């Protein structure tokens, strides 16, 4: 069965790959994949990378975790500057 999200169609296998990648990326970041405040942002990163052609769940997880780390660091710096 195919699922439409935005303008892309995902098979059940696609969703399984993205779910594994999200869970692994969350593990790499030391976060809960369900309750962390930025779990949805990480999921969107995984989906974006998948849409760009990454299909290996391990590679997808590693790249997504790295991108999320960069985004989190930028957000933390911005919050620190506004607090001054």
Backbone bond lengths (Angstrom), bond angles and torsions (degrees), N, CA, C in turn:
res aa  C-N    CA-C-N  psi(-1)  N-CA   C-N-CA  omega(-1)  CA-C   N-CA-C  phi
1 X - - - 1.451 - - 1.529 109.04 -
2 X 1.324 116.06 140.37 1.456 121.28 178.65 1.517 109.82 -104.22
3 X 1.327 116.31 143.96 1.462 122.85 178.98 1.513 108.18 -118.31
4 X 1.320 116.29 135.78 1.454 121.10 178.24 1.517 109.42 -96.92
5 X 1.317 116.13 124.97 1.456 122.02 174.54 1.515 106.32 -131.85
6 X 1.320 116.62 116.01 1.451 118.72 -175.93 1.511 108.94 64.84
7 X 1.311 116.68 -120.39 1.460 119.74 179.53 1.520 112.71 -110.06
8 X 1.327 118.26 8.74 1.450 121.92 -177.57 1.524 110.91 -112.11
9 X 1.324 115.28 148.90 1.451 121.49 173.27 1.521 107.88 -105.30
10 X 1.328 116.57 133.20 1.458 121.07 179.26 1.523 108.88 -120.55
11 X 1.314 115.53 134.58 1.464 120.75 174.27 1.525 108.44 -81.81
12 X 1.319 115.18 170.66 1.467 119.05 176.19 1.527 110.07 -60.61
13 X 1.330 116.94 -37.42 1.465 121.13 178.40 1.535 110.72 -64.28
14 X 1.335 116.77 -40.81 1.472 120.27 177.23 1.524 110.26 -58.84
15 X 1.340 116.04 -46.61 1.467 120.01 -179.89 1.520 111.51 -61.57
16 X 1.342 116.37 -38.92 1.469 120.18 179.07 1.523 110.91 -63.33
17 X 1.324 116.58 -42.52 1.474 120.42 177.76 1.521 110.07 -61.58
18 X 1.333 116.95 -47.12 1.464 120.17 -178.87 1.524 111.75 -65.83
19 X 1.335 117.71 -37.35 1.466 119.96 177.72 1.519 111.67 -65.82
20 X 1.343 116.91 -42.02 1.473 120.11 176.88 1.521 110.69 -62.80
21 X 1.327 115.65 -42.56 1.469 119.85 179.97 1.530 110.60 -64.35
22 X 1.315 117.48 -41.79 1.473 121.19 179.70 1.526 110.59 -64.13
23 X 1.323 116.04 -44.09 1.468 120.10 179.02 1.530 110.90 -62.95
24 X 1.329 117.15 -43.25 1.465 121.04 -179.85 1.525 110.83 -68.14
25 X 1.336 117.94 -41.80 1.466 120.90 178.01 1.520 110.06 -62.03
26 X 1.322 116.75 -41.30 1.471 120.76 177.55 1.521 110.40 -61.66
27 X 1.318 115.83 -41.88 1.476 120.50 177.90 1.531 110.45 -62.43
28 X 1.327 116.59 -44.46 1.469 120.20 178.92 1.529 111.36 -60.72
29 X 1.328 116.26 -33.32 1.468 121.35 -179.39 1.532 112.56 -87.14
30 X 1.346 116.76 -5.42 1.462 120.88 -178.56 1.524 112.47 70.13
31 X 1.324 116.01 36.82 1.467 121.48 -175.97 1.523 110.96 -123.46
32 X 1.319 115.53 157.02 1.460 120.86 171.74 1.531 107.54 -79.75
33 X 1.335 117.83 128.97 1.459 119.81 -178.31 1.525 113.66 -71.48
34 X 1.326 116.37 -10.00 1.468 120.13 -177.21 1.521 113.53 -108.01
35 X 1.318 117.19 -37.26 1.463 119.57 -170.76 1.527 115.06 -109.35
36 X 1.312 117.94 -11.79 1.462 118.88 -179.31 1.516 110.06 -62.95
37 X 1.322 116.78 143.68 1.458 120.84 -175.96 1.523 113.90 -61.13
38 X 1.326 117.78 -22.87 1.466 120.61 -179.69 1.532 112.79 -112.01
39 X 1.329 116.98 21.92 1.468 120.91 179.40 1.521 111.54 -61.35
40 X 1.325 117.33 -39.61 1.466 120.26 179.99 1.524 111.59 -68.98
41 X 1.321 116.93 -37.38 1.457 120.01 177.41 1.522 110.10 -62.49
42 X 1.330 116.33 -42.68 1.461 120.78 178.02 1.534 110.28 -63.00
43 X 1.317 117.12 -40.38 1.464 120.80 178.23 1.526 110.94 -61.68
44 X 1.323 116.72 -40.85 1.476 119.72 178.13 1.527 111.07 -65.41
45 X 1.323 117.13 -36.52 1.468 120.54 176.54 1.525 109.89 -63.24
46 X 1.341 116.62 -45.78 1.465 121.24 178.86 1.527 109.86 -58.55
47 X 1.324 116.86 -46.32 1.467 120.57 -179.20 1.523 111.49 -63.59
48 X 1.322 116.97 -41.17 1.461 120.77 179.70 1.529 110.34 -62.57
49 X 1.320 116.81 -44.34 1.463 120.69 179.08 1.530 111.23 -65.51
50 X 1.328 116.25 -39.23 1.461 121.05 176.85 1.533 109.76 -61.01
51 X 1.325 115.47 -44.84 1.469 120.52 179.47 1.521 112.26 -63.02
52 X 1.320 116.75 -26.03 1.470 121.40 178.79 1.522 112.57 -86.56
53 X 1.339 116.53 0.79 1.460 119.62 171.66 1.514 117.20 114.95
54 X 1.325 119.02 -6.27 1.472 119.73 177.27 1.525 108.30 -74.26
55 X 1.329 116.96 124.03 1.461 120.26 -177.38 1.525 113.44 -122.11
56 X 1.311 117.72 -11.18 1.462 121.48 178.18 1.525 108.00 -83.14
57 X 1.335 117.45 119.50 1.463 121.97 -174.73 1.527 112.60 -59.26
58 X 1.326 117.08 -38.01 1.471 120.27 -179.42 1.529 111.16 -67.79
59 X 1.313 116.34 -45.95 1.463 120.65 179.39 1.522 109.78 -66.17
60 X 1.311 115.30 -43.04 1.467 121.23 177.99 1.524 110.78 -57.45
61 X 1.327 116.73 -44.50 1.470 121.65 179.84 1.520 111.27 -63.33
62 X 1.315 116.44 -45.09 1.466 120.72 -178.13 1.525 111.29 -63.65
63 X 1.327 117.31 -46.16 1.461 121.13 -179.35 1.533 110.03 -66.07
64 X 1.335 117.15 -43.03 1.464 120.83 179.28 1.526 111.29 -62.62
65 X 1.321 117.11 -42.71 1.469 120.75 178.74 1.523 111.02 -62.49
66 X 1.320 116.80 -40.66 1.464 120.45 177.92 1.528 111.43 -65.09
67 X 1.318 117.15 -43.67 1.462 119.90 178.37 1.526 110.80 -64.03
68 X 1.325 117.09 -41.63 1.468 120.21 179.23 1.522 110.75 -64.32
69 X 1.323 117.75 -36.86 1.461 121.23 177.47 1.524 110.46 -61.69
70 X 1.312 116.99 -44.38 1.462 121.18 178.55 1.528 110.39 -62.32
71 X 1.317 116.90 -47.12 1.468 121.04 -179.96 1.526 110.90 -61.45
72 X 1.320 116.67 -44.06 1.471 120.60 179.30 1.521 111.84 -63.10
73 X 1.329 116.41 -40.23 1.470 120.17 178.97 1.523 111.31 -65.29
74 X 1.325 116.99 -41.63 1.467 120.54 177.89 1.522 110.20 -63.37
75 X 1.320 116.98 -44.43 1.466 120.98 179.53 1.527 110.84 -62.50
76 X 1.325 116.90 -40.90 1.469 120.72 179.30 1.530 110.91 -64.44
77 X 1.318 116.81 -41.17 1.463 120.49 178.08 1.505 110.80 -63.29
78 X 1.316 116.95 -43.65 1.462 120.11 179.55 1.524 111.71 -63.58
79 X 1.334 116.97 -41.32 1.458 120.92 178.07 1.524 110.39 -64.15
80 X 1.315 116.80 -38.02 1.462 121.56 178.92 1.521 112.10 -65.25
81 X 1.314 116.27 -38.03 1.467 120.50 179.72 1.514 111.89 -70.40
82 X 1.330 117.30 -38.06 1.466 119.30 -179.52 1.520 111.59 -72.72
83 X 1.342 115.61 -23.14 1.453 119.17 -179.40 1.532 111.67 -77.55
84 X 1.326 117.12 -18.49 1.466 120.12 -176.99 1.464 112.48 -72.59
